[in-house]
Amino acid sequence: MNVKWSDKEIEILKKEYVTGGCKVAMKFLSRSESSIHFMAYRLGIKVNKSVLSGYAKAYHAEHDQCGKNNPNWKGGITKSNYHYKKIQVKRYPEKIRARDLVRLAIKRGAIKRQPCEICGNPKTQAHHENYSKPYEVHWLCKKHHDEVHYKARIL
């Protein structure tokens, strides 16, 4: 059932949700918890954790899912790949150097990209058997390149 919120209900929500959270607002409004959360979200109302009552503080402390308290926390993984690129450069400098040399050689025209050695697909990636020999590459499509690396991990 979708009942429209009255102006009076919205005023009560703004006052009670900020100071006490959803459970406190439910005492003053005859609305479900999900309805109150949704309307607070739509209005941009957030709980002010510094003025919470004892019950609400305990509730929010128990249900706080920010950062490390979130069960999906992955240790601070960011959406920025720059951080991970720096780690890879430190960890595998020879691998990064070989990839860069091949990329530059392709750009200069010194190496020509070939079709996949297995299936003939023209969209290929350079595969290095030995990173100390950066210009010795096998040309493989993504599917076969992934298979080669998967088999190497199993062995």
Secondary structure, DSSP 8 states (H G I E B T S, - for coil): ------HHHHHHHHHHHHHHHHHHHHHHS---HHHHHHHHHHHT----GGG--HHHHHHHHHH--SGGGSTT--SS--S-HHHHHHHHHHH-HHHHHHHHHHHHHHHHTSS-----TTT--SS-EEEES-TTSTT-EEEE-HHHHHHHHHHHHH-
